[in-house]
Amino acid sequence: MPELRAVHLERQRVGVPAEVLYFGTKYDLGDSLPGAVGNALAGSRFTRVTRFGALRRMITTSATRLEVFEPLWIRLWPTHFALVTAFRLAGLLRRRHREIGTYAMENSSLATLVGGDRTPPRILVSGIGLLIGLAARLTLTRIAFASEASADVYRRLPFVEGIPRRVGLELPSAGPGQPGSPLSAVFLGVLDERKGVRLLLEAWELVEVRVAGARLTLIGGGPLGDVVDVWVRASPQTRSARGSLPRDEATEIVGRSSVLVAPSVPDGRWREQIGLPIKEGLAAGLTIVTTDQTGLAGWLSDHGHGVVSVDAGASLPGHLAEALAERLVAALRSPRDRELVRASLPERDGRLDADAWLNA
């Protein structure tokens, strides 16, 4: 995998035992040592490798199954192609059947992934789509999708329809229940533009006027950390910034809140795929307020959570902040029953179901 996260360590405790190769680590690992943690997980190994080291492992491994990061991770597609080709050819030379699966979460269009904020030539998009689709058809034996939105993106690639697939929804299973503090909202994630932090700050100022006693806690660090700190100091009675916290401490704060807000906005080639903070909030029974960028947007709307349409307000930022504030006010005043939220979740995390299917 390109980047190892704390959730990957947790998933390996209950997922299919595997050797995990990764190129780098994400911010949420904090100061933990992935190698040491990985060695403590029965049946699992975590190894940091270079691109060349991963390629060499594909050639020399005796494994018969590979789960590789998805082909629409455009900047890493050459690496993806090299790994799956090496794994497949090494199996052919050894006369050993090998299967290659991938878990797909991407829900941005191919044109957006190629051009970002610019509109790329149609012939370029078609050519890249043809190349990726053909390579996927020749190398992949299974694709598990994290959402219907992701499946729709891949359906538009040539040849991909012929690959065995599973379309699921990456919902969490219910976590431990505890009462939440009334009128409390929490943001968990990187403090940057694409996570909608500036949008949230503007919207929360409207919420403060309309809901007496409302309080927002922001957890995480990032490029907008200084902006958030100045903003918090202007009204410390209704705002709090905790910075980057150990996972257990962050999870505890989320569990004590009533509403989790995740106002992601599109940023160049990036669009929210699922959103781990959303999963954290649902598992604890919180009411979610988010945007329609996440692949969970349809499910959240159907189950009484607050979803703001970004497309409708993208050209009018003030209207978008107003829409977000309205959803927050409604959620704070009348949050969903926590037990009902937890009861709406599957018995098993959707990612673990996909893991089992990919390795069936």
Stockholm file with secondary structure:
# STOCKHOLM 1.0

chainA/1-360         MPELRAVHLERQRVGVPAEVLYFGTKYDLGDSLPGAVGNALAGSRFTRVTRFGALRRMITTSATRLEVFEPLWIRLWPTHFALVTAFRLAGLLRRRHREIGTYAMENSSLATLVGGDRTPPRILVSGIGLLIGLAARLTLTRIAFASEASADVYRRLPFVEGIPRRVGLELPSAGPGQPGSPLSAVFLGVLDERKGVRLLLEAWELVEVRVAGARLTLIGGGPLGDVVDVWVRASPQTRSARGSLPRDEATEIVGRSSVLVAPSVPDGRWREQIGLPIKEGLAAGLTIVTTDQTGLAGWLSDHGHGVVSVDAGASLPGHLAEALAERLVAALRSPRDRELVRASLPERDGRLDADAWLNA
#=GR chainA/1-360 SS CCEECHHHHHHHHHSCCCEEEESEECGGGTTCCHHHHHHTSTTCEEEECCHHHHHHHHHHCCCSEEEEECTTCGGGHHHHHHHHHHHHHHHHHTTCCCEEEEEECCCSCHHHHHHTTSCCCHHHHHHHHHHHHHHHHHHCSEEEESSHHHHHHHHTSTTGGGSCEEECCCCCCCCCCCCCCTTEEEEESCCSGGGTHHHHHHHHHHHHHHSTTCEEEEECCSTTHHHHHHHHHTCTTTEEEEESCCHHHHHHHHHHCSEEEECCCCBTTBCCCSCHHHHHHHHHTCEEEEETTSTTHHHHHHTTCEEECSTTTTTCHHHHHHHHHHHHHHHHHSCCCHHHHHHTSCSSCHHHHHHHHHTC
#=GC SS_cons         CCEECHHHHHHHHHSCCCEEEESEECGGGTTCCHHHHHHTSTTCEEEECCHHHHHHHHHHCCCSEEEEECTTCGGGHHHHHHHHHHHHHHHHHTTCCCEEEEEECCCSCHHHHHHTTSCCCHHHHHHHHHHHHHHHHHHCSEEEESSHHHHHHHHTSTTGGGSCEEECCCCCCCCCCCCCCTTEEEEESCCSGGGTHHHHHHHHHHHHHHSTTCEEEEECCSTTHHHHHHHHHTCTTTEEEEESCCHHHHHHHHHHCSEEEECCCCBTTBCCCSCHHHHHHHHHTCEEEEETTSTTHHHHHHTTCEEECSTTTTTCHHHHHHHHHHHHHHHHHSCCCHHHHHHTSCSSCHHHHHHHHHTC
//
